[in-house]
Amino acid sequence: MYRASHLIIWLLLAAASFSLPAANDLEFTPFVGHRFGGSFDLFRGYQSLDVADSTDWGFTVSQAASDSARYEFLYSHQGSSLADRTDPNNAFDLDVHYVHLGGTVDVYQDQITPYLTGGLGMTYMNPGQRGYGDETRFSLSVGGGLKWYPTERLGIRFEMRGYSTLVNSSGTLFCDGGCDLQVNGDLLPQFETNLGLIFSF
């Protein structure tokens, strides 16, 4: 994460000119960050499984809708693990993917532009444990951040975003081949902070 951040900063400092942001039709923004939060309370006793904090990465592709609003596609991935809160050594790998459609709205436009963002889509969870299967659930996200455009075609984007995945409180989760992992709760919340490099076309 730190190496990627240093590369982004170096590229921006190498830009020679400074100008106000332009409403470019298309923007592609790869990002890297840190995701935290998320746990599953189980019906079986007082057991709880926590999603470990870890690095996330992904990208957004956005299209101008107006001078201050953009349509946006988001993909964000986290390679993590799911661990028993009472026994952290009892853990297995878990990949969490978000695929959302949404948009951004600028609060106001300047060389540094604050914005709000949101999206709807799916959460795909892939556990690395024998007998446990993949899960795909509906989710939504909201957030905000800052965009800085040192040049017309290159920028930097800092964002904080929260996700909420709908989980059936009366159903099983990750169950494939007879497991009995019953979840006690309706939502899986997660949060991430990201730093990305904006390429405008």
N, C-alpha and C positions, 0 to 999 in steps of 0.2 A: 504493500500500500504506500509506504513512504517513498520508495523508488519511483512509483508512478506519479506521485504528487510532485516530486522534484523535477521530473521530466516535463510535466505540464507547466510548472512555473518557469522553467528554462525556456520553453518554446514561446511563452508570452513575453518574457523579457527580451527575446530576440526580435520581437515585432518592432518595426521602426516608427510607425505612425500611430496616432491616437485619434479616434473619431467617435461620434455618437453611434449607438446601435442602429442598424438598418433593419427594416422589416423584410428580411430575406425569405424567399418562398420555402426553402427546405433547410433544416438543420439536423445534423447527425452528431450525437453526443455520447461517446463512450465514457463510462465512469467507474470509479472504484470507491469503496467506503467500508463502513462497519455497521453490521446489523445486530440488534440485541432484542431481548424479550421473547416471550412465547413459552407457554407451558400447558400441559394437559393434566387435569385432575381426573383420577380414575375412580370408578365405583368400587373397585376392589380395595377396601380398607381406606387408609389415608395416603396412599401412594400418589406421587406426582412426578411427571416426567417433564424436564426442562429442556428447551432448545438452547444449546450453548451459543454464547456470543461469538461472532467470527466475522471475517472479511466477506463483503459482498462485492459483486461486479455485475456490469450489464451495460445497457445502452438505451437511448431514446432516439426516435425519429419523429420530427415534428414538421407540420406544414402550416404556413401562415393562414389564419382565418380572417384576420383583420390587422390593423396596425398594432393592436395591443393584445390579441388573443391568438392562440395556436392550437390546432389539433395535434394529438401526440400518441404515439405507440411506445410502450415501456416494456422492457424485459430486464428482470433483476434476479440474480442467482446467488444463493448462499450454500456453501458446503459446510455443514455443521454436524452435530451429534445430538442424540436424545438420551438423557441420563436420568436415572432415578435420584430424586433429591435426597433421599435417605442413604443412598449408596452411589456416589459419583462414579465409582469404578464399574458399575453396571450400566454401560452405555453402548450405543451402536450408532453408526453413521446415519445422517439424514441430510439429504439435499432438498432445499426449498426453492422453488422457482415461482416468480410472479410474472404474469403476462396480462397487461392492462391496456385498455384504450381510454383516452381521456383528453386532457388539454391543460394549457396554462393561460393565465391572465395576468398581464403586467399591472402592478399597482400604480406605477408611473414610470415614465421612460427617461433615462439619463444614461451617462456612461456606465454607471452601476445601477442596474434595474432590479428592484424587488418584485417578486411575482408569487402568485398562488397557483397550486396545481392539484389535480385530482384525477382519479381513474376508476374504472370498473373492469373486472375480468376474472381470471382464474388463478388459483394457487395449486401448483402441482408439487406433491411431496413424495420423495423417493427414499424409503428407508433401506439401509444396507444390512438387513438382518434376515436370516433364513426363516421362512414361515410368515413374513410380513410383506404385504403388498403395497403398491403405489396408491395414492389418494389424489383426487382432483376435486377441489371445492371452489365455490364462488367467493370472491373477495372484492374489497374496495380499498381505496387509498386516498389520503389527503396530505398536503404538505405545503411547503413554501421554501423560498430561497432567494439567492441573489445571482444575477447574471452580469458579467463584466465583459465589455467588448473593447479591448485595446485596438483592434483593427476591425474593419467591416466584415471580414471573412473568418476571423478567429476570435474565440472568446473562452471564458472560464465560467463554470456553473457550480455553485455550492448549494446543496439542497438537504433539507430534513423532511423525511416522509414517514407517515405512519400507515400500517396495513392492518386490516381486520378481516380475518377469514372466517366464514360461517361454518361451524361444526355442529353436527347433530348431537345433542346432549343425551339422547336415548339410544344411540347407535354405537357400532364398533368402528375402530380406526386401525388402518394398516393390517387388517386381518385377511390372511390368505392361507388356506390349508388348515383351518380349524382353530386359530388363535382366538382368544377372548379378551381383547383390549377394549373395554368400554369407557367412553369419555363422559365426564360429568362437567358439562359447560357448553356454551353456545358459540363463543368467539375465541379465536386465536389472535391476539394482538402482537405485532412486531413493529420495530422502529429502526430506521437507518439514516445515517448521515453520509452523503456522497460528494465527491469532487470530480468534476468532469471537464473535458475539453470540447468546446463547441466548434464544429466545422460548418460554416454557412455556405450555401450554394445559391 
